[in-house]
Amino acid sequence: MTSSPFFLKGFLQMGFETIDDITIKYMEDEKEVVKEIDKVILSRGSWTTIMFKYQDFDRKKEDFGPVKVSIRRYQKTSGEFRQRSKFNISSAKQANQIIGTLQTWFKDLKEESGEEADD
């Protein structure tokens, strides 16, 4: 994996050569402060969407905090994927609200394949 730093809106960002290289794992002073637990690539292409399951390190407790989810969009520019936007789901309550809302909205819609969505 090759990545290079760049600045976006005042924040240091990393560029990634391939979609599979993209991670939210983050180290500070040789200590992991963002632990990536899982990732699902939702869409591939020059604009890529990835959903990450992760934990932040809690310095006060000296342990990782609760599981969180981040949905991030990356754009391929100059041969590298760079983060352009993100949405973080910071609690199980919020995740369940989102799940419930999406299930309600999409319950009766058909998939692009023409088949009805599973219950």
Backbone bond lengths (Angstrom), bond angles and torsions (degrees), N, CA, C in turn:
res aa  C-N    CA-C-N  psi(-1)  N-CA   C-N-CA  omega(-1)  CA-C   N-CA-C  phi
1 M - - - 1.447 - - 1.519 108.33 -
2 T 1.296 116.20 128.04 1.453 121.68 176.35 1.514 108.19 -117.32
3 S 1.309 115.96 130.75 1.456 119.19 177.30 1.514 108.14 -138.67
4 S 1.321 115.39 154.90 1.453 119.82 178.87 1.520 108.79 -136.10
5 P 1.333 116.95 141.40 1.464 119.21 -178.14 1.515 111.81 -77.78
6 F 1.325 116.42 150.83 1.453 122.66 171.27 1.512 107.41 -153.52
7 F 1.327 117.47 165.47 1.451 121.11 -178.07 1.518 110.52 -105.78
8 L 1.334 116.21 135.30 1.454 123.17 178.39 1.515 106.84 -135.51
9 K 1.330 116.52 114.00 1.464 121.62 178.50 1.524 111.75 52.49
10 G 1.324 116.76 41.51 1.451 121.02 175.28 1.517 115.63 85.03
11 F 1.345 118.12 0.48 1.451 120.80 -178.63 1.518 109.60 -114.90
12 L 1.321 115.90 139.79 1.453 120.86 175.36 1.522 108.20 -73.23
13 Q 1.301 117.70 125.28 1.457 123.30 -179.48 1.531 108.49 -121.65
14 M 1.316 115.85 159.41 1.454 120.79 175.98 1.520 108.50 -112.46
15 G 1.333 115.57 141.44 1.449 120.75 173.90 1.522 108.38 -100.72
16 F 1.322 116.91 145.19 1.460 122.12 -178.07 1.515 109.20 -122.30
17 E 1.349 116.65 140.87 1.463 121.08 -176.60 1.522 113.20 -72.88
18 T 1.327 118.01 -38.30 1.459 120.72 -178.83 1.527 109.82 -127.68
19 I 1.330 115.60 160.42 1.463 121.12 178.60 1.524 110.07 -60.26
20 D 1.324 117.04 -41.80 1.457 120.49 -177.69 1.528 112.92 -67.49
21 D 1.324 118.07 -20.17 1.474 121.86 177.33 1.529 112.76 -77.09
22 I 1.323 117.80 -19.58 1.460 121.70 -173.64 1.521 110.04 -65.06
23 T 1.329 115.71 130.66 1.454 122.66 179.74 1.527 109.49 -145.48
24 I 1.325 116.31 159.41 1.467 119.25 171.38 1.519 110.71 -109.33
25 K 1.333 116.82 3.31 1.461 120.12 175.34 1.522 107.65 -55.76
26 Y 1.333 115.89 134.69 1.461 119.42 -177.59 1.519 109.84 -138.70
27 M 1.324 115.62 135.43 1.460 122.56 -178.99 1.528 109.72 -116.53
28 E 1.326 116.19 142.25 1.465 123.40 171.42 1.518 107.38 -133.17
29 D 1.321 116.61 127.38 1.463 121.31 179.69 1.526 111.23 49.07
30 E 1.329 116.19 47.52 1.458 124.43 177.67 1.529 113.55 62.30
31 K 1.333 117.54 19.28 1.466 122.67 178.31 1.526 108.15 -120.36
32 E 1.329 115.78 132.10 1.452 120.32 178.31 1.527 109.24 -72.90
33 V 1.346 116.34 121.71 1.466 120.73 -179.82 1.530 112.35 -110.97
34 V 1.325 117.47 -17.90 1.459 122.53 170.51 1.523 106.08 -129.39
35 K 1.327 115.58 116.72 1.466 121.45 -178.46 1.525 108.91 -103.39
36 E 1.325 115.59 118.53 1.459 120.95 176.03 1.528 108.71 -81.97
37 I 1.324 116.29 121.83 1.461 121.55 -179.29 1.527 110.55 -93.75
38 D 1.329 116.29 -39.94 1.464 120.97 -178.22 1.522 108.49 -159.88
39 K 1.322 115.85 161.47 1.468 120.21 172.98 1.512 108.99 -148.27
40 V 1.324 115.19 147.29 1.456 122.82 176.52 1.517 107.04 -128.72
41 I 1.310 116.46 124.14 1.458 121.46 177.77 1.524 106.82 -84.06
42 L 1.328 116.58 111.75 1.464 122.11 -176.65 1.524 112.06 -83.10
43 S 1.330 116.91 -32.72 1.471 120.63 176.34 1.523 108.69 -151.77
44 R 1.325 114.94 146.97 1.467 121.78 179.46 1.522 108.80 -117.77
45 G 1.312 115.40 154.86 1.451 120.82 178.07 1.513 109.19 140.91
46 S 1.337 116.67 -165.21 1.461 119.38 179.86 1.525 110.77 -67.51
47 W 1.320 117.37 -25.01 1.474 123.39 168.10 1.518 105.76 -113.51
48 T 1.320 117.46 116.75 1.451 123.90 -175.30 1.523 109.96 -117.45
49 T 1.325 116.34 139.85 1.465 121.80 177.65 1.518 108.62 -117.81
50 I 1.342 115.65 128.65 1.463 121.39 -178.78 1.521 109.10 -131.03
51 M 1.337 115.64 138.09 1.457 121.56 174.50 1.530 107.57 -108.13
52 F 1.334 115.58 125.35 1.454 122.01 -179.02 1.524 110.70 -111.41
53 K 1.323 116.04 141.18 1.459 123.06 168.58 1.528 104.53 -105.49
54 Y 1.347 116.57 127.80 1.460 118.54 -172.75 1.526 111.86 -152.89
55 Q 1.334 115.36 172.32 1.455 122.88 174.07 1.522 108.92 -136.52
56 D 1.345 115.34 142.49 1.458 121.94 173.44 1.521 108.70 -94.60
57 F 1.323 116.29 145.83 1.458 121.08 176.37 1.522 109.35 -79.47
58 D 1.323 116.45 129.55 1.464 123.06 178.11 1.524 107.67 -96.64
59 R 1.324 116.11 107.84 1.466 120.49 -176.30 1.530 112.30 -64.09
60 K 1.330 117.69 -33.46 1.470 120.67 -179.91 1.521 111.60 -66.83
61 K 1.316 116.20 -41.49 1.468 120.87 -178.52 1.528 112.37 -89.34
62 E 1.336 116.64 -11.09 1.464 122.64 -175.95 1.531 111.33 55.20
63 D 1.345 114.97 39.98 1.456 121.22 179.31 1.528 108.48 -154.70
64 F 1.315 115.36 166.12 1.458 119.38 178.12 1.520 110.47 -78.37
65 G 1.320 115.66 143.12 1.452 123.01 -178.72 1.510 112.40 -82.94
66 P 1.336 115.88 -163.26 1.467 120.46 -177.25 1.526 112.15 -66.32
67 V 1.318 114.56 158.32 1.466 121.30 177.53 1.517 109.00 -67.69
68 K 1.326 115.56 137.64 1.462 123.18 177.66 1.526 108.01 -129.69
69 V 1.332 115.02 168.62 1.461 121.59 177.38 1.519 108.20 -130.49
70 S 1.312 116.42 141.14 1.459 121.92 176.03 1.524 108.41 -132.28
71 I 1.329 116.07 129.18 1.465 121.77 174.66 1.524 105.69 -106.37
72 R 1.325 115.86 121.91 1.469 120.69 -173.77 1.519 111.38 -128.07
73 R 1.341 114.31 145.61 1.466 121.96 177.07 1.523 108.16 -110.87
74 Y 1.323 114.81 134.97 1.460 122.06 179.12 1.523 109.03 -123.65
75 Q 1.329 115.62 142.49 1.461 121.55 176.59 1.517 108.61 -117.06
76 K 1.325 115.69 136.39 1.459 119.83 176.59 1.519 108.51 -85.34
77 T 1.330 115.26 118.15 1.459 122.96 -179.45 1.520 107.84 -136.87
78 S 1.311 117.14 131.62 1.472 122.08 179.50 1.521 111.58 52.13
79 G 1.340 116.46 39.59 1.454 121.25 175.39 1.519 115.55 80.77
80 E 1.338 117.97 4.27 1.464 120.80 -179.21 1.525 110.63 -130.95
81 F 1.329 115.25 147.21 1.464 120.83 174.03 1.518 108.43 -87.59
82 R 1.328 115.41 128.37 1.464 121.26 -179.44 1.521 109.44 -127.63
83 Q 1.334 114.83 137.96 1.460 119.60 -179.36 1.516 110.32 -65.46
84 R 1.337 115.22 133.20 1.468 121.01 178.80 1.523 112.72 -115.14
85 S 1.348 117.27 -28.07 1.462 119.56 178.20 1.519 109.10 -158.70
86 K 1.337 114.90 163.07 1.462 119.40 177.41 1.519 109.91 -155.47
87 F 1.325 114.41 156.39 1.460 122.44 173.71 1.514 106.60 -136.78
88 N 1.332 117.05 123.74 1.457 121.78 -178.55 1.521 110.59 -103.71
89 I 1.317 115.14 135.92 1.462 122.54 173.31 1.520 105.14 -106.74
90 S 1.335 115.83 111.75 1.455 119.85 -167.31 1.518 115.70 -101.00
91 S 1.338 117.85 -0.61 1.466 118.36 179.07 1.525 109.84 -152.09
92 A 1.329 114.89 159.00 1.469 120.09 176.81 1.520 110.35 -63.42
93 K 1.326 117.40 -36.11 1.461 120.74 179.40 1.525 110.66 -60.67
94 Q 1.320 116.37 -47.77 1.461 120.28 179.36 1.529 110.45 -63.95
95 A 1.326 117.97 -41.50 1.466 121.49 179.00 1.527 110.53 -60.32
96 N 1.324 116.94 -44.12 1.457 120.45 -179.83 1.521 112.27 -67.03
97 Q 1.330 117.69 -34.10 1.465 120.70 175.52 1.524 110.83 -64.78
98 I 1.310 116.72 -42.51 1.463 121.71 178.79 1.528 110.07 -64.89
99 I 1.329 116.99 -45.70 1.467 121.46 179.12 1.526 110.15 -58.86
100 G 1.324 116.54 -48.27 1.466 120.83 -179.56 1.511 112.63 -60.51
101 T 1.317 116.29 -43.45 1.458 120.69 179.78 1.527 110.87 -63.96
102 L 1.325 117.35 -46.27 1.472 120.83 179.72 1.526 111.10 -63.35
103 Q 1.322 116.97 -41.02 1.471 119.28 178.67 1.525 110.81 -62.80
104 T 1.327 117.28 -39.71 1.464 121.06 177.77 1.525 110.84 -65.16
105 W 1.311 116.47 -48.60 1.460 120.54 -177.31 1.518 112.98 -63.80
106 F 1.338 117.51 -36.09 1.464 121.07 -172.41 1.522 113.68 -104.82
107 K 1.308 118.21 3.37 1.463 121.61 -175.92 1.524 113.22 -53.85
108 D 1.307 117.50 -46.80 1.458 120.86 -174.96 1.530 114.24 -98.27
109 L 1.321 117.40 1.57 1.466 119.85 179.71 1.514 110.79 -82.86
110 K 1.304 115.81 148.30 1.456 121.37 177.56 1.522 109.41 -89.85
111 E 1.319 114.51 148.83 1.457 120.81 174.71 1.531 109.02 -66.94
112 E 1.314 117.30 162.12 1.468 121.00 178.45 1.524 111.79 -58.34
113 S 1.334 116.49 -26.21 1.461 120.58 -178.94 1.516 111.89 -73.77
114 G 1.344 117.08 -10.62 1.453 120.84 179.87 1.514 112.68 97.93
115 E 1.339 118.04 -6.10 1.450 120.70 179.10 1.532 109.08 -90.35
116 E 1.315 116.15 151.40 1.452 119.90 177.94 1.516 109.90 -70.75
117 A 1.333 115.41 146.21 1.458 120.96 179.28 1.520 109.80 -65.84
118 D 1.351 116.47 145.42 1.473 121.91 176.65 1.510 110.14 -69.50
119 D 1.320 116.64 148.74 1.472 121.74 176.91 1.501 110.88 -82.22
